[in-house]
Amino acid sequence: MPPRKKGEGAVPPASGSGEGINALPDSVIHHVLGFLDAKEAVQTCVLARRWRHLWQSASSLRIRRRSLMDVSAFLEHLLLLRAGFKYPGCNINEQRVHLWVQYALLCKARVLKLSCYLYPTFEFDDLPLVSQHMRILKLFGAVLKNRTCDFESCPALERLHITDCSLSCVRKISSKSTKHLSFTSCDFENQRFRTLIYAPSLISLKLDDQEGYLDFSLFRTPVLDRMPLLKNAFVRLTHTNENDDSCTHADSSDCVRDSCNTVYGIEHDNSSSCVLLEGLSEAENLSLIAESKTFIFKRDLKQCPTFSKLRTLFLNDYWCVAPDFHELNCILKHSPVLEKLTLQLFSKRSKPKLRIEGSWNPPEIAAAISGHLKTVEVKCEVIDDKVIKVVKFMSSFYISFRLDEAEILEE
């Protein structure tokens, strides 16, 4: 191979002539700088005169503790010289974090993500967040107190995601603007009454007490206020070992907790005395999952609201208890326009292996309870006695199944 001439194949030098990376617009360079460590991004100021201040307007700056001898001092200087930052966290004091959060809001940040997993006892000041510009807020591993959960001073907030957080003594979580709200593995610590969630503009809701990083559970399931615009909702109440909403007598009609207001704990103006179902009653697509000891749904069903817009419904085996299938029967009777029902009949520790589909097949003269229900899907491990009983019960809705045509699901 002949020797390469000097300069041949080399990357063109950056210059003001429009060659190389200098030919890119500022917005693209800002985006690229957002992938660098903050220290490296700042060092680009020596590349050329044009680069002297570009890092200050980067879309984000990443702070990695392992690359900085004194991360706190560096970050505070950084905040004074640029308009925003992205910080994954380290073991520093709460006053600094509060300072950074307030600075981000003053800089009109539209997205704020705060992860406190390396500082699991971090507590927000009992003060509301105030921002006219923040649209997305994501909080991980923090302790939120009363006024911190009042988001009325964030009128542009549309997405609120709270994960592995402890909501300490919170009476009300309020946001008129939020459209998408999720609580995952959070601990509602109000000992006396349930926390009220007021979010009238919600389109989607996720309330999930699955095991998380800090192993929180829904200590006292919150009360859902009316959500007239709700389209999609997912509620899972399965963490029952240390949960105040579980009871070994949950299946008993004579449970002593039935009349115990301190346990049921609804203080707010809720004429139906429902914890969850009234707030979910205007959803179009709904998933409800619970363990057998959870008594919230069983109590709510005694004053079951009408799900006037519900089109698709997903239920686990909590709702399918023989011989009378009371819970399943009740919610179907209150879902007049339901079109598709999916039943999950297997342990939470296993995976479905079979899917059985049933279709509406009424006699010529018949009045089904739900005239719109056309399809029922059953997911199970095997076709056992439990599945057969559910299939027989669904025949009262004129749903016919072909068990010999069960579909085998991929692992």
QUIRA-V44766 format. One record per residue. OMEGA is omega in whole degrees, 0 to 359 (999 if undefined). D_FIRST is the distance of its C-alpha to the first C-alpha in whole Angstrom. Layout:
omega=OMEGA d_first=D_FIRST
omega=OMEGA d_first=D_FIRST
This chain:
omega=181 d_first=0
omega=180 d_first=4
omega=181 d_first=6
omega=179 d_first=9
omega=181 d_first=12
omega=178 d_first=15
omega=183 d_first=17
omega=179 d_first=14
omega=180 d_first=15
omega=178 d_first=18
omega=181 d_first=21
omega=180 d_first=23
omega=177 d_first=26
omega=180 d_first=29
omega=180 d_first=32
omega=183 d_first=35
omega=179 d_first=33
omega=180 d_first=33
omega=174 d_first=29
omega=186 d_first=28
omega=179 d_first=31
omega=179 d_first=33
omega=182 d_first=33
omega=177 d_first=35
omega=182 d_first=39
omega=184 d_first=41
omega=179 d_first=42
omega=179 d_first=38
omega=177 d_first=38
omega=180 d_first=41
omega=180 d_first=40
omega=180 d_first=37
omega=180 d_first=38
omega=179 d_first=41
omega=181 d_first=38
omega=167 d_first=38
omega=185 d_first=40
omega=182 d_first=43
omega=178 d_first=42
omega=180 d_first=38
omega=179 d_first=39
omega=182 d_first=42
omega=178 d_first=39
omega=181 d_first=37
omega=182 d_first=40
omega=184 d_first=38
omega=182 d_first=35
omega=182 d_first=37
omega=181 d_first=40
omega=186 d_first=40
omega=188 d_first=39
omega=184 d_first=42
omega=183 d_first=45
omega=183 d_first=42
omega=182 d_first=43
omega=181 d_first=46
omega=177 d_first=46
omega=182 d_first=44
omega=175 d_first=45
omega=173 d_first=45
omega=183 d_first=45
omega=179 d_first=44
omega=177 d_first=46
omega=187 d_first=45
omega=185 d_first=47
omega=182 d_first=44
omega=184 d_first=42
omega=179 d_first=46
omega=180 d_first=48
omega=187 d_first=51
omega=184 d_first=50
omega=180 d_first=54
omega=179 d_first=54
omega=184 d_first=50
omega=181 d_first=51
omega=174 d_first=55
omega=180 d_first=53
omega=181 d_first=50
omega=182 d_first=53
omega=188 d_first=55
omega=181 d_first=52
omega=190 d_first=50
omega=181 d_first=52
omega=182 d_first=51
omega=175 d_first=49
omega=190 d_first=49
omega=184 d_first=50
omega=174 d_first=49
omega=172 d_first=52
omega=187 d_first=53
omega=181 d_first=56
omega=185 d_first=58
omega=186 d_first=61
omega=181 d_first=63
omega=179 d_first=64
omega=180 d_first=60
omega=178 d_first=59
omega=178 d_first=62
omega=182 d_first=61
omega=179 d_first=58
omega=180 d_first=59
omega=178 d_first=62
omega=179 d_first=59
omega=179 d_first=57
omega=177 d_first=60
omega=178 d_first=61
omega=177 d_first=57
omega=178 d_first=58
omega=178 d_first=56
omega=179 d_first=56
omega=178 d_first=54
omega=178 d_first=55
omega=181 d_first=54
omega=180 d_first=56
omega=185 d_first=55
omega=183 d_first=57
omega=177 d_first=56
omega=178 d_first=55
omega=194 d_first=59
omega=178 d_first=61
omega=181 d_first=64
omega=179 d_first=63
omega=171 d_first=66
omega=169 d_first=66
omega=180 d_first=69
omega=181 d_first=72
omega=179 d_first=71
omega=172 d_first=70
omega=183 d_first=66
omega=178 d_first=67
omega=176 d_first=64
omega=189 d_first=64
omega=185 d_first=61
omega=181 d_first=59
omega=183 d_first=59
omega=178 d_first=57
omega=179 d_first=58
omega=182 d_first=57
omega=182 d_first=59
omega=171 d_first=58
omega=182 d_first=60
omega=173 d_first=62
omega=182 d_first=66
omega=180 d_first=68
omega=193 d_first=71
omega=187 d_first=74
omega=176 d_first=73
omega=182 d_first=69
omega=173 d_first=70
omega=184 d_first=71
omega=180 d_first=69
omega=178 d_first=71
omega=175 d_first=70
omega=188 d_first=66
omega=180 d_first=67
omega=185 d_first=64
omega=181 d_first=63
omega=182 d_first=62
omega=179 d_first=60
omega=182 d_first=61
omega=182 d_first=60
omega=186 d_first=61
omega=177 d_first=60
omega=182 d_first=61
omega=174 d_first=64
omega=180 d_first=67
omega=192 d_first=70
omega=176 d_first=72
omega=180 d_first=76
omega=178 d_first=75
omega=186 d_first=77
omega=172 d_first=75
omega=192 d_first=72
omega=173 d_first=72
omega=180 d_first=70
omega=186 d_first=71
omega=187 d_first=67
omega=180 d_first=65
omega=182 d_first=64
omega=186 d_first=62
omega=177 d_first=63
omega=171 d_first=62
omega=180 d_first=64
omega=178 d_first=62
omega=180 d_first=63
omega=182 d_first=65
omega=177 d_first=69
omega=193 d_first=72
omega=178 d_first=74
omega=187 d_first=77
omega=188 d_first=80
omega=183 d_first=83
omega=180 d_first=81
omega=176 d_first=78
omega=178 d_first=76
omega=175 d_first=76
omega=181 d_first=73
omega=181 d_first=74
omega=188 d_first=71
omega=181 d_first=73
omega=185 d_first=69
omega=172 d_first=67
omega=178 d_first=65
omega=181 d_first=64
omega=173 d_first=65
omega=178 d_first=64
omega=193 d_first=66
omega=180 d_first=64
omega=179 d_first=66
omega=181 d_first=63
omega=182 d_first=62
omega=184 d_first=60
omega=182 d_first=58
omega=176 d_first=61
omega=174 d_first=63
omega=171 d_first=66
omega=178 d_first=68
omega=186 d_first=70
omega=174 d_first=73
omega=183 d_first=75
omega=182 d_first=74
omega=176 d_first=74
omega=178 d_first=76
omega=174 d_first=75
omega=184 d_first=77
omega=180 d_first=77
omega=189 d_first=73
omega=183 d_first=74
omega=187 d_first=71
omega=177 d_first=69
omega=185 d_first=67
omega=179 d_first=65
omega=177 d_first=66
omega=180 d_first=65
omega=178 d_first=67
omega=178 d_first=67
omega=185 d_first=70
omega=184 d_first=69
omega=193 d_first=69
omega=186 d_first=72
omega=181 d_first=73
omega=186 d_first=73
omega=180 d_first=74
omega=180 d_first=77
omega=175 d_first=77
omega=184 d_first=77
omega=179 d_first=81
omega=179 d_first=82
omega=185 d_first=85
omega=181 d_first=82
omega=183 d_first=84
omega=178 d_first=87
omega=181 d_first=89
omega=182 d_first=91
omega=181 d_first=89
omega=180 d_first=90
omega=183 d_first=87
omega=184 d_first=88
omega=183 d_first=91
omega=184 d_first=89
omega=180 d_first=88
omega=177 d_first=87
omega=179 d_first=84
omega=163 d_first=83
omega=176 d_first=83
omega=180 d_first=83
omega=191 d_first=85
omega=181 d_first=83
omega=182 d_first=85
omega=189 d_first=84
omega=182 d_first=87
omega=183 d_first=86
omega=174 d_first=85
omega=175 d_first=81
omega=186 d_first=79
omega=194 d_first=76
omega=179 d_first=77
omega=179 d_first=79
omega=181 d_first=76
omega=192 d_first=73
omega=180 d_first=76
omega=177 d_first=74
omega=176 d_first=71
omega=179 d_first=69
omega=191 d_first=67
omega=174 d_first=68
omega=181 d_first=67
omega=183 d_first=69
omega=180 d_first=69
omega=173 d_first=71
omega=186 d_first=72
omega=183 d_first=76
omega=181 d_first=77
omega=184 d_first=76
omega=184 d_first=80
omega=182 d_first=78
omega=181 d_first=78
omega=177 d_first=81
omega=181 d_first=83
omega=183 d_first=81
omega=178 d_first=82
omega=174 d_first=86
omega=188 d_first=86
omega=177 d_first=83
omega=176 d_first=82
omega=178 d_first=81
omega=192 d_first=77
omega=182 d_first=78
omega=190 d_first=74
omega=180 d_first=72
omega=180 d_first=70
omega=184 d_first=68
omega=177 d_first=69
omega=181 d_first=67
omega=174 d_first=70
omega=188 d_first=69
omega=174 d_first=72
omega=185 d_first=74
omega=188 d_first=75
omega=184 d_first=76
omega=177 d_first=79
omega=8 d_first=81
omega=188 d_first=84
omega=180 d_first=85
omega=186 d_first=81
omega=184 d_first=83
omega=180 d_first=80
omega=180 d_first=78
omega=182 d_first=81
omega=184 d_first=82
omega=176 d_first=79
omega=179 d_first=79
omega=180 d_first=82
omega=178 d_first=81
omega=191 d_first=78
omega=183 d_first=79
omega=181 d_first=76
omega=182 d_first=74
omega=182 d_first=72
omega=178 d_first=69
omega=175 d_first=70
omega=180 d_first=67
omega=180 d_first=69
omega=186 d_first=67
omega=177 d_first=69
omega=182 d_first=67
omega=180 d_first=66
omega=180 d_first=64
omega=180 d_first=62
omega=180 d_first=61
omega=179 d_first=60
omega=179 d_first=61
omega=182 d_first=60
omega=174 d_first=63
omega=179 d_first=63
omega=180 d_first=67
omega=176 d_first=67
omega=181 d_first=71
omega=182 d_first=72
omega=183 d_first=75
omega=186 d_first=78
omega=171 d_first=81
omega=184 d_first=85
omega=179 d_first=86
omega=181 d_first=89
omega=177 d_first=87
omega=179 d_first=86
omega=178 d_first=83
omega=178 d_first=83
omega=184 d_first=80
omega=181 d_first=80
omega=184 d_first=76
omega=185 d_first=75
omega=187 d_first=73
omega=173 d_first=70
omega=180 d_first=70
omega=179 d_first=67
omega=177 d_first=68
omega=185 d_first=65
omega=175 d_first=66
omega=179 d_first=65
omega=175 d_first=67
omega=182 d_first=70
omega=182 d_first=73
omega=180 d_first=77
omega=180 d_first=75
omega=181 d_first=73
omega=179 d_first=76
omega=177 d_first=79
omega=179 d_first=76
omega=179 d_first=76
omega=178 d_first=80
omega=182 d_first=80
omega=177 d_first=78
omega=177 d_first=80
omega=175 d_first=83
omega=180 d_first=80
omega=174 d_first=80
omega=181 d_first=76
omega=182 d_first=76
omega=170 d_first=73
omega=184 d_first=72
omega=180 d_first=71
omega=179 d_first=70
omega=179 d_first=67
omega=182 d_first=65
omega=178 d_first=62
omega=181 d_first=60
omega=178 d_first=57
omega=179 d_first=54
omega=999 d_first=53
